[in-house]
Amino acid sequence: MSLDPASDLSQLLQGVAQFNEQEYYACHDTLEALWIEATEPHKKFYQGILQVAVGCYHLGNGNRRGALILLGEGINKLQRYEPDYLGIDVEQLIGESAELLNGLQALTFPEDCPENVKVSAQEDLPLPQITFVSPQN
């Protein structure tokens, strides 16, 4: 992490809010700044969230292949941080991301299927959200 933990937390919270508002491009920019400055073990954690966000961004732009690749890579990176890390419910994020990935993989279309039908089917898939774990008493 950088030399200013308060700033890092603020950026993380901003990135999470952007992710949950489906502002994936902005989320990427926010979390990339953290990722660049981070050291392990935080670095791979931020990268995993970034990859899930970029996968969702690709999905929104009709790039199914890019979405499949980045979602898979993000899920794989995040698995070592389960069940939670930095207050984020990683288990839930992975579960919801995997549900999206599996849904995308299950969609099959005939070769002559119009693009708007493909996009519409993909839009019906639930998008992951980032939640925080409740503090334990």
Chimera marker file (.cmm) of the C-alpha trace (Angstrom):
<marker_set name="trace">
<marker id="1" x="0.000" y="0.000" z="0.000" r="1" g="1" b="0" radius="0.5"/>
<marker id="2" x="1.053" y="3.587" z="-0.296" r="1" g="1" b="0" radius="0.5"/>
<marker id="3" x="2.334" y="5.708" z="2.543" r="1" g="1" b="0" radius="0.5"/>
<marker id="4" x="-1.148" y="7.064" z="3.306" r="1" g="1" b="0" radius="0.5"/>
<marker id="5" x="-3.532" y="4.318" z="4.521" r="1" g="1" b="0" radius="0.5"/>
<marker id="6" x="-6.432" y="6.795" z="4.888" r="1" g="1" b="0" radius="0.5"/>
<marker id="7" x="-6.083" y="7.813" z="1.245" r="1" g="1" b="0" radius="0.5"/>
<marker id="8" x="-5.878" y="4.152" z="0.209" r="1" g="1" b="0" radius="0.5"/>
<marker id="9" x="-9.085" y="3.362" z="2.110" r="1" g="1" b="0" radius="0.5"/>
<marker id="10" x="-10.811" y="6.350" z="0.530" r="1" g="1" b="0" radius="0.5"/>
<marker id="11" x="-9.757" y="5.196" z="-2.946" r="1" g="1" b="0" radius="0.5"/>
<marker id="12" x="-10.851" y="1.627" z="-2.222" r="1" g="1" b="0" radius="0.5"/>
<marker id="13" x="-14.270" y="2.822" z="-1.046" r="1" g="1" b="0" radius="0.5"/>
<marker id="14" x="-14.583" y="5.024" z="-4.133" r="1" g="1" b="0" radius="0.5"/>
<marker id="15" x="-13.641" y="2.107" z="-6.414" r="1" g="1" b="0" radius="0.5"/>
<marker id="16" x="-16.161" y="-0.180" z="-4.696" r="1" g="1" b="0" radius="0.5"/>
<marker id="17" x="-18.911" y="2.431" z="-5.093" r="1" g="1" b="0" radius="0.5"/>
<marker id="18" x="-18.052" y="2.829" z="-8.784" r="1" g="1" b="0" radius="0.5"/>
<marker id="19" x="-18.065" y="-0.954" z="-9.253" r="1" g="1" b="0" radius="0.5"/>
<marker id="20" x="-21.473" y="-1.275" z="-7.587" r="1" g="1" b="0" radius="0.5"/>
<marker id="21" x="-22.851" y="1.562" z="-9.722" r="1" g="1" b="0" radius="0.5"/>
<marker id="22" x="-21.607" y="-0.327" z="-12.808" r="1" g="1" b="0" radius="0.5"/>
<marker id="23" x="-19.153" y="2.471" z="-13.584" r="1" g="1" b="0" radius="0.5"/>
<marker id="24" x="-16.498" y="-0.088" z="-14.462" r="1" g="1" b="0" radius="0.5"/>
<marker id="25" x="-14.222" y="2.214" z="-16.443" r="1" g="1" b="0" radius="0.5"/>
<marker id="26" x="-14.066" y="4.707" z="-13.563" r="1" g="1" b="0" radius="0.5"/>
<marker id="27" x="-13.585" y="1.834" z="-11.100" r="1" g="1" b="0" radius="0.5"/>
<marker id="28" x="-10.654" y="0.621" z="-13.184" r="1" g="1" b="0" radius="0.5"/>
<marker id="29" x="-9.017" y="4.046" z="-13.096" r="1" g="1" b="0" radius="0.5"/>
<marker id="30" x="-9.527" y="4.416" z="-9.344" r="1" g="1" b="0" radius="0.5"/>
<marker id="31" x="-8.304" y="0.966" z="-8.363" r="1" g="1" b="0" radius="0.5"/>
<marker id="32" x="-5.480" y="0.932" z="-10.897" r="1" g="1" b="0" radius="0.5"/>
<marker id="33" x="-3.905" y="3.848" z="-9.031" r="1" g="1" b="0" radius="0.5"/>
<marker id="34" x="-3.982" y="1.735" z="-5.840" r="1" g="1" b="0" radius="0.5"/>
<marker id="35" x="-2.739" y="-1.372" z="-7.644" r="1" g="1" b="0" radius="0.5"/>
<marker id="36" x="0.280" y="0.425" z="-9.140" r="1" g="1" b="0" radius="0.5"/>
<marker id="37" x="1.465" y="1.599" z="-5.708" r="1" g="1" b="0" radius="0.5"/>
<marker id="38" x="0.526" y="-1.548" z="-3.784" r="1" g="1" b="0" radius="0.5"/>
<marker id="39" x="2.794" y="-4.330" z="-2.597" r="1" g="1" b="0" radius="0.5"/>
<marker id="40" x="1.818" y="-7.923" z="-1.952" r="1" g="1" b="0" radius="0.5"/>
<marker id="41" x="-0.517" y="-9.192" z="-0.688" r="1" g="1" b="0" radius="0.5"/>
<marker id="42" x="-2.692" y="-6.168" z="-1.571" r="1" g="1" b="0" radius="0.5"/>
<marker id="43" x="-1.436" y="-5.914" z="-5.153" r="1" g="1" b="0" radius="0.5"/>
<marker id="44" x="-2.980" y="-9.182" z="-6.396" r="1" g="1" b="0" radius="0.5"/>
<marker id="45" x="-6.191" y="-8.426" z="-4.504" r="1" g="1" b="0" radius="0.5"/>
<marker id="46" x="-6.643" y="-5.113" z="-6.295" r="1" g="1" b="0" radius="0.5"/>
<marker id="47" x="-5.720" y="-6.774" z="-9.581" r="1" g="1" b="0" radius="0.5"/>
<marker id="48" x="-8.412" y="-9.424" z="-9.065" r="1" g="1" b="0" radius="0.5"/>
<marker id="49" x="-11.096" y="-6.800" z="-8.487" r="1" g="1" b="0" radius="0.5"/>
<marker id="50" x="-9.803" y="-4.837" z="-11.484" r="1" g="1" b="0" radius="0.5"/>
<marker id="51" x="-10.057" y="-7.891" z="-13.708" r="1" g="1" b="0" radius="0.5"/>
<marker id="52" x="-13.641" y="-8.595" z="-12.634" r="1" g="1" b="0" radius="0.5"/>
<marker id="53" x="-14.508" y="-4.925" z="-13.264" r="1" g="1" b="0" radius="0.5"/>
<marker id="54" x="-12.909" y="-4.987" z="-16.717" r="1" g="1" b="0" radius="0.5"/>
<marker id="55" x="-14.727" y="-8.247" z="-17.466" r="1" g="1" b="0" radius="0.5"/>
<marker id="56" x="-18.022" y="-6.527" z="-16.641" r="1" g="1" b="0" radius="0.5"/>
<marker id="57" x="-16.964" y="-3.542" z="-18.753" r="1" g="1" b="0" radius="0.5"/>
<marker id="58" x="-16.270" y="-5.843" z="-21.712" r="1" g="1" b="0" radius="0.5"/>
<marker id="59" x="-19.662" y="-7.479" z="-21.242" r="1" g="1" b="0" radius="0.5"/>
<marker id="60" x="-21.356" y="-4.086" z="-21.369" r="1" g="1" b="0" radius="0.5"/>
<marker id="61" x="-19.595" y="-3.379" z="-24.654" r="1" g="1" b="0" radius="0.5"/>
<marker id="62" x="-20.579" y="-6.689" z="-26.229" r="1" g="1" b="0" radius="0.5"/>
<marker id="63" x="-17.092" y="-8.212" z="-25.947" r="1" g="1" b="0" radius="0.5"/>
<marker id="64" x="-18.137" y="-11.642" z="-24.669" r="1" g="1" b="0" radius="0.5"/>
<marker id="65" x="-14.710" y="-13.225" z="-25.165" r="1" g="1" b="0" radius="0.5"/>
<marker id="66" x="-12.973" y="-10.437" z="-23.218" r="1" g="1" b="0" radius="0.5"/>
<marker id="67" x="-15.567" y="-10.727" z="-20.451" r="1" g="1" b="0" radius="0.5"/>
<marker id="68" x="-15.030" y="-14.488" z="-20.162" r="1" g="1" b="0" radius="0.5"/>
<marker id="69" x="-11.256" y="-14.165" z="-19.979" r="1" g="1" b="0" radius="0.5"/>
<marker id="70" x="-11.110" y="-11.301" z="-17.467" r="1" g="1" b="0" radius="0.5"/>
<marker id="71" x="-13.833" y="-12.685" z="-15.200" r="1" g="1" b="0" radius="0.5"/>
<marker id="72" x="-12.002" y="-16.014" z="-15.030" r="1" g="1" b="0" radius="0.5"/>
<marker id="73" x="-8.651" y="-14.380" z="-14.300" r="1" g="1" b="0" radius="0.5"/>
<marker id="74" x="-10.151" y="-12.106" z="-11.648" r="1" g="1" b="0" radius="0.5"/>
<marker id="75" x="-11.901" y="-14.984" z="-9.902" r="1" g="1" b="0" radius="0.5"/>
<marker id="76" x="-8.684" y="-17.000" z="-9.862" r="1" g="1" b="0" radius="0.5"/>
<marker id="77" x="-6.697" y="-14.131" z="-8.316" r="1" g="1" b="0" radius="0.5"/>
<marker id="78" x="-9.314" y="-13.431" z="-5.656" r="1" g="1" b="0" radius="0.5"/>
<marker id="79" x="-9.615" y="-17.023" z="-4.413" r="1" g="1" b="0" radius="0.5"/>
<marker id="80" x="-6.570" y="-16.751" z="-2.168" r="1" g="1" b="0" radius="0.5"/>
<marker id="81" x="-8.273" y="-13.899" z="-0.262" r="1" g="1" b="0" radius="0.5"/>
<marker id="82" x="-11.431" y="-15.798" z="0.741" r="1" g="1" b="0" radius="0.5"/>
<marker id="83" x="-13.525" y="-15.478" z="2.785" r="1" g="1" b="0" radius="0.5"/>
<marker id="84" x="-12.865" y="-11.749" z="3.256" r="1" g="1" b="0" radius="0.5"/>
<marker id="85" x="-10.038" y="-9.280" z="2.830" r="1" g="1" b="0" radius="0.5"/>
<marker id="86" x="-9.734" y="-5.579" z="3.697" r="1" g="1" b="0" radius="0.5"/>
<marker id="87" x="-13.335" y="-5.772" z="4.894" r="1" g="1" b="0" radius="0.5"/>
<marker id="88" x="-14.642" y="-6.969" z="1.517" r="1" g="1" b="0" radius="0.5"/>
<marker id="89" x="-16.737" y="-10.121" z="1.321" r="1" g="1" b="0" radius="0.5"/>
<marker id="90" x="-14.504" y="-11.865" z="-1.213" r="1" g="1" b="0" radius="0.5"/>
<marker id="91" x="-16.462" y="-15.108" z="-1.035" r="1" g="1" b="0" radius="0.5"/>
<marker id="92" x="-19.621" y="-13.317" z="-2.175" r="1" g="1" b="0" radius="0.5"/>
<marker id="93" x="-17.794" y="-11.394" z="-4.917" r="1" g="1" b="0" radius="0.5"/>
<marker id="94" x="-16.307" y="-14.624" z="-6.265" r="1" g="1" b="0" radius="0.5"/>
<marker id="95" x="-19.676" y="-16.393" z="-6.080" r="1" g="1" b="0" radius="0.5"/>
<marker id="96" x="-21.505" y="-13.655" z="-7.962" r="1" g="1" b="0" radius="0.5"/>
<marker id="97" x="-18.686" y="-13.292" z="-10.498" r="1" g="1" b="0" radius="0.5"/>
<marker id="98" x="-18.663" y="-17.059" z="-11.064" r="1" g="1" b="0" radius="0.5"/>
<marker id="99" x="-22.442" y="-16.999" z="-11.539" r="1" g="1" b="0" radius="0.5"/>
<marker id="100" x="-22.003" y="-14.364" z="-14.244" r="1" g="1" b="0" radius="0.5"/>
<marker id="101" x="-19.135" y="-16.303" z="-15.829" r="1" g="1" b="0" radius="0.5"/>
<marker id="102" x="-21.140" y="-19.548" z="-15.832" r="1" g="1" b="0" radius="0.5"/>
<marker id="103" x="-24.168" y="-17.766" z="-17.269" r="1" g="1" b="0" radius="0.5"/>
<marker id="104" x="-22.068" y="-16.308" z="-20.069" r="1" g="1" b="0" radius="0.5"/>
<marker id="105" x="-20.508" y="-19.680" z="-20.816" r="1" g="1" b="0" radius="0.5"/>
<marker id="106" x="-23.961" y="-21.288" z="-20.973" r="1" g="1" b="0" radius="0.5"/>
<marker id="107" x="-25.259" y="-18.822" z="-23.557" r="1" g="1" b="0" radius="0.5"/>
<marker id="108" x="-25.071" y="-20.288" z="-27.023" r="1" g="1" b="0" radius="0.5"/>
<marker id="109" x="-26.324" y="-18.663" z="-30.170" r="1" g="1" b="0" radius="0.5"/>
<marker id="110" x="-26.757" y="-19.879" z="-33.729" r="1" g="1" b="0" radius="0.5"/>
<marker id="111" x="-24.266" y="-18.343" z="-36.144" r="1" g="1" b="0" radius="0.5"/>
<marker id="112" x="-26.952" y="-16.224" z="-37.811" r="1" g="1" b="0" radius="0.5"/>
<marker id="113" x="-28.256" y="-14.843" z="-34.503" r="1" g="1" b="0" radius="0.5"/>
<marker id="114" x="-28.581" y="-11.036" z="-34.645" r="1" g="1" b="0" radius="0.5"/>
<marker id="115" x="-26.143" y="-9.152" z="-32.406" r="1" g="1" b="0" radius="0.5"/>
<marker id="116" x="-28.948" y="-7.315" z="-30.587" r="1" g="1" b="0" radius="0.5"/>
<marker id="117" x="-30.406" y="-10.655" z="-29.443" r="1" g="1" b="0" radius="0.5"/>
<marker id="118" x="-27.006" y="-11.707" z="-28.061" r="1" g="1" b="0" radius="0.5"/>
<marker id="119" x="-26.548" y="-8.419" z="-26.228" r="1" g="1" b="0" radius="0.5"/>
<marker id="120" x="-30.075" y="-8.580" z="-24.810" r="1" g="1" b="0" radius="0.5"/>
<marker id="121" x="-29.522" y="-12.114" z="-23.475" r="1" g="1" b="0" radius="0.5"/>
<marker id="122" x="-26.260" y="-11.055" z="-21.823" r="1" g="1" b="0" radius="0.5"/>
<marker id="123" x="-27.920" y="-8.012" z="-20.252" r="1" g="1" b="0" radius="0.5"/>
<marker id="124" x="-30.290" y="-10.310" z="-18.366" r="1" g="1" b="0" radius="0.5"/>
<marker id="125" x="-27.410" y="-11.901" z="-16.452" r="1" g="1" b="0" radius="0.5"/>
<marker id="126" x="-26.962" y="-10.677" z="-12.855" r="1" g="1" b="0" radius="0.5"/>
<marker id="127" x="-23.883" y="-8.512" z="-12.338" r="1" g="1" b="0" radius="0.5"/>
<marker id="128" x="-21.692" y="-8.950" z="-9.262" r="1" g="1" b="0" radius="0.5"/>
<marker id="129" x="-21.690" y="-6.477" z="-6.400" r="1" g="1" b="0" radius="0.5"/>
<marker id="130" x="-18.999" y="-5.812" z="-3.818" r="1" g="1" b="0" radius="0.5"/>
<marker id="131" x="-20.181" y="-5.950" z="-0.223" r="1" g="1" b="0" radius="0.5"/>
<marker id="132" x="-18.429" y="-5.496" z="3.072" r="1" g="1" b="0" radius="0.5"/>
<marker id="133" x="-18.421" y="-8.042" z="5.851" r="1" g="1" b="0" radius="0.5"/>
<marker id="134" x="-20.079" y="-7.166" z="9.125" r="1" g="1" b="0" radius="0.5"/>
<marker id="135" x="-17.585" y="-6.567" z="11.928" r="1" g="1" b="0" radius="0.5"/>
<marker id="136" x="-17.460" y="-9.437" z="14.415" r="1" g="1" b="0" radius="0.5"/>
<marker id="137" x="-18.148" y="-8.567" z="18.050" r="1" g="1" b="0" radius="0.5"/>
<link id1="1" id2="2" r="1" g="1" b="0" radius="0.2"/>
<link id1="2" id2="3" r="1" g="1" b="0" radius="0.2"/>
<link id1="3" id2="4" r="1" g="1" b="0" radius="0.2"/>
<link id1="4" id2="5" r="1" g="1" b="0" radius="0.2"/>
<link id1="5" id2="6" r="1" g="1" b="0" radius="0.2"/>
<link id1="6" id2="7" r="1" g="1" b="0" radius="0.2"/>
<link id1="7" id2="8" r="1" g="1" b="0" radius="0.2"/>
<link id1="8" id2="9" r="1" g="1" b="0" radius="0.2"/>
<link id1="9" id2="10" r="1" g="1" b="0" radius="0.2"/>
<link id1="10" id2="11" r="1" g="1" b="0" radius="0.2"/>
<link id1="11" id2="12" r="1" g="1" b="0" radius="0.2"/>
<link id1="12" id2="13" r="1" g="1" b="0" radius="0.2"/>
<link id1="13" id2="14" r="1" g="1" b="0" radius="0.2"/>
<link id1="14" id2="15" r="1" g="1" b="0" radius="0.2"/>
<link id1="15" id2="16" r="1" g="1" b="0" radius="0.2"/>
<link id1="16" id2="17" r="1" g="1" b="0" radius="0.2"/>
<link id1="17" id2="18" r="1" g="1" b="0" radius="0.2"/>
<link id1="18" id2="19" r="1" g="1" b="0" radius="0.2"/>
<link id1="19" id2="20" r="1" g="1" b="0" radius="0.2"/>
<link id1="20" id2="21" r="1" g="1" b="0" radius="0.2"/>
<link id1="21" id2="22" r="1" g="1" b="0" radius="0.2"/>
<link id1="22" id2="23" r="1" g="1" b="0" radius="0.2"/>
<link id1="23" id2="24" r="1" g="1" b="0" radius="0.2"/>
<link id1="24" id2="25" r="1" g="1" b="0" radius="0.2"/>
<link id1="25" id2="26" r="1" g="1" b="0" radius="0.2"/>
<link id1="26" id2="27" r="1" g="1" b="0" radius="0.2"/>
<link id1="27" id2="28" r="1" g="1" b="0" radius="0.2"/>
<link id1="28" id2="29" r="1" g="1" b="0" radius="0.2"/>
<link id1="29" id2="30" r="1" g="1" b="0" radius="0.2"/>
<link id1="30" id2="31" r="1" g="1" b="0" radius="0.2"/>
<link id1="31" id2="32" r="1" g="1" b="0" radius="0.2"/>
<link id1="32" id2="33" r="1" g="1" b="0" radius="0.2"/>
<link id1="33" id2="34" r="1" g="1" b="0" radius="0.2"/>
<link id1="34" id2="35" r="1" g="1" b="0" radius="0.2"/>
<link id1="35" id2="36" r="1" g="1" b="0" radius="0.2"/>
<link id1="36" id2="37" r="1" g="1" b="0" radius="0.2"/>
<link id1="37" id2="38" r="1" g="1" b="0" radius="0.2"/>
<link id1="38" id2="39" r="1" g="1" b="0" radius="0.2"/>
<link id1="39" id2="40" r="1" g="1" b="0" radius="0.2"/>
<link id1="40" id2="41" r="1" g="1" b="0" radius="0.2"/>
<link id1="41" id2="42" r="1" g="1" b="0" radius="0.2"/>
<link id1="42" id2="43" r="1" g="1" b="0" radius="0.2"/>
<link id1="43" id2="44" r="1" g="1" b="0" radius="0.2"/>
<link id1="44" id2="45" r="1" g="1" b="0" radius="0.2"/>
<link id1="45" id2="46" r="1" g="1" b="0" radius="0.2"/>
<link id1="46" id2="47" r="1" g="1" b="0" radius="0.2"/>
<link id1="47" id2="48" r="1" g="1" b="0" radius="0.2"/>
<link id1="48" id2="49" r="1" g="1" b="0" radius="0.2"/>
<link id1="49" id2="50" r="1" g="1" b="0" radius="0.2"/>
<link id1="50" id2="51" r="1" g="1" b="0" radius="0.2"/>
<link id1="51" id2="52" r="1" g="1" b="0" radius="0.2"/>
<link id1="52" id2="53" r="1" g="1" b="0" radius="0.2"/>
<link id1="53" id2="54" r="1" g="1" b="0" radius="0.2"/>
<link id1="54" id2="55" r="1" g="1" b="0" radius="0.2"/>
<link id1="55" id2="56" r="1" g="1" b="0" radius="0.2"/>
<link id1="56" id2="57" r="1" g="1" b="0" radius="0.2"/>
<link id1="57" id2="58" r="1" g="1" b="0" radius="0.2"/>
<link id1="58" id2="59" r="1" g="1" b="0" radius="0.2"/>
<link id1="59" id2="60" r="1" g="1" b="0" radius="0.2"/>
<link id1="60" id2="61" r="1" g="1" b="0" radius="0.2"/>
<link id1="61" id2="62" r="1" g="1" b="0" radius="0.2"/>
<link id1="62" id2="63" r="1" g="1" b="0" radius="0.2"/>
<link id1="63" id2="64" r="1" g="1" b="0" radius="0.2"/>
<link id1="64" id2="65" r="1" g="1" b="0" radius="0.2"/>
<link id1="65" id2="66" r="1" g="1" b="0" radius="0.2"/>
<link id1="66" id2="67" r="1" g="1" b="0" radius="0.2"/>
<link id1="67" id2="68" r="1" g="1" b="0" radius="0.2"/>
<link id1="68" id2="69" r="1" g="1" b="0" radius="0.2"/>
<link id1="69" id2="70" r="1" g="1" b="0" radius="0.2"/>
<link id1="70" id2="71" r="1" g="1" b="0" radius="0.2"/>
<link id1="71" id2="72" r="1" g="1" b="0" radius="0.2"/>
<link id1="72" id2="73" r="1" g="1" b="0" radius="0.2"/>
<link id1="73" id2="74" r="1" g="1" b="0" radius="0.2"/>
<link id1="74" id2="75" r="1" g="1" b="0" radius="0.2"/>
<link id1="75" id2="76" r="1" g="1" b="0" radius="0.2"/>
<link id1="76" id2="77" r="1" g="1" b="0" radius="0.2"/>
<link id1="77" id2="78" r="1" g="1" b="0" radius="0.2"/>
<link id1="78" id2="79" r="1" g="1" b="0" radius="0.2"/>
<link id1="79" id2="80" r="1" g="1" b="0" radius="0.2"/>
<link id1="80" id2="81" r="1" g="1" b="0" radius="0.2"/>
<link id1="81" id2="82" r="1" g="1" b="0" radius="0.2"/>
<link id1="82" id2="83" r="1" g="1" b="0" radius="0.2"/>
<link id1="83" id2="84" r="1" g="1" b="0" radius="0.2"/>
<link id1="84" id2="85" r="1" g="1" b="0" radius="0.2"/>
<link id1="85" id2="86" r="1" g="1" b="0" radius="0.2"/>
<link id1="86" id2="87" r="1" g="1" b="0" radius="0.2"/>
<link id1="87" id2="88" r="1" g="1" b="0" radius="0.2"/>
<link id1="88" id2="89" r="1" g="1" b="0" radius="0.2"/>
<link id1="89" id2="90" r="1" g="1" b="0" radius="0.2"/>
<link id1="90" id2="91" r="1" g="1" b="0" radius="0.2"/>
<link id1="91" id2="92" r="1" g="1" b="0" radius="0.2"/>
<link id1="92" id2="93" r="1" g="1" b="0" radius="0.2"/>
<link id1="93" id2="94" r="1" g="1" b="0" radius="0.2"/>
<link id1="94" id2="95" r="1" g="1" b="0" radius="0.2"/>
<link id1="95" id2="96" r="1" g="1" b="0" radius="0.2"/>
<link id1="96" id2="97" r="1" g="1" b="0" radius="0.2"/>
<link id1="97" id2="98" r="1" g="1" b="0" radius="0.2"/>
<link id1="98" id2="99" r="1" g="1" b="0" radius="0.2"/>
<link id1="99" id2="100" r="1" g="1" b="0" radius="0.2"/>
<link id1="100" id2="101" r="1" g="1" b="0" radius="0.2"/>
<link id1="101" id2="102" r="1" g="1" b="0" radius="0.2"/>
<link id1="102" id2="103" r="1" g="1" b="0" radius="0.2"/>
<link id1="103" id2="104" r="1" g="1" b="0" radius="0.2"/>
<link id1="104" id2="105" r="1" g="1" b="0" radius="0.2"/>
<link id1="105" id2="106" r="1" g="1" b="0" radius="0.2"/>
<link id1="106" id2="107" r="1" g="1" b="0" radius="0.2"/>
<link id1="107" id2="108" r="1" g="1" b="0" radius="0.2"/>
<link id1="108" id2="109" r="1" g="1" b="0" radius="0.2"/>
<link id1="109" id2="110" r="1" g="1" b="0" radius="0.2"/>
<link id1="110" id2="111" r="1" g="1" b="0" radius="0.2"/>
<link id1="111" id2="112" r="1" g="1" b="0" radius="0.2"/>
<link id1="112" id2="113" r="1" g="1" b="0" radius="0.2"/>
<link id1="113" id2="114" r="1" g="1" b="0" radius="0.2"/>
<link id1="114" id2="115" r="1" g="1" b="0" radius="0.2"/>
<link id1="115" id2="116" r="1" g="1" b="0" radius="0.2"/>
<link id1="116" id2="117" r="1" g="1" b="0" radius="0.2"/>
<link id1="117" id2="118" r="1" g="1" b="0" radius="0.2"/>
<link id1="118" id2="119" r="1" g="1" b="0" radius="0.2"/>
<link id1="119" id2="120" r="1" g="1" b="0" radius="0.2"/>
<link id1="120" id2="121" r="1" g="1" b="0" radius="0.2"/>
<link id1="121" id2="122" r="1" g="1" b="0" radius="0.2"/>
<link id1="122" id2="123" r="1" g="1" b="0" radius="0.2"/>
<link id1="123" id2="124" r="1" g="1" b="0" radius="0.2"/>
<link id1="124" id2="125" r="1" g="1" b="0" radius="0.2"/>
<link id1="125" id2="126" r="1" g="1" b="0" radius="0.2"/>
<link id1="126" id2="127" r="1" g="1" b="0" radius="0.2"/>
<link id1="127" id2="128" r="1" g="1" b="0" radius="0.2"/>
<link id1="128" id2="129" r="1" g="1" b="0" radius="0.2"/>
<link id1="129" id2="130" r="1" g="1" b="0" radius="0.2"/>
<link id1="130" id2="131" r="1" g="1" b="0" radius="0.2"/>
<link id1="131" id2="132" r="1" g="1" b="0" radius="0.2"/>
<link id1="132" id2="133" r="1" g="1" b="0" radius="0.2"/>
<link id1="133" id2="134" r="1" g="1" b="0" radius="0.2"/>
<link id1="134" id2="135" r="1" g="1" b="0" radius="0.2"/>
<link id1="135" id2="136" r="1" g="1" b="0" radius="0.2"/>
<link id1="136" id2="137" r="1" g="1" b="0" radius="0.2"/>
</marker_set>
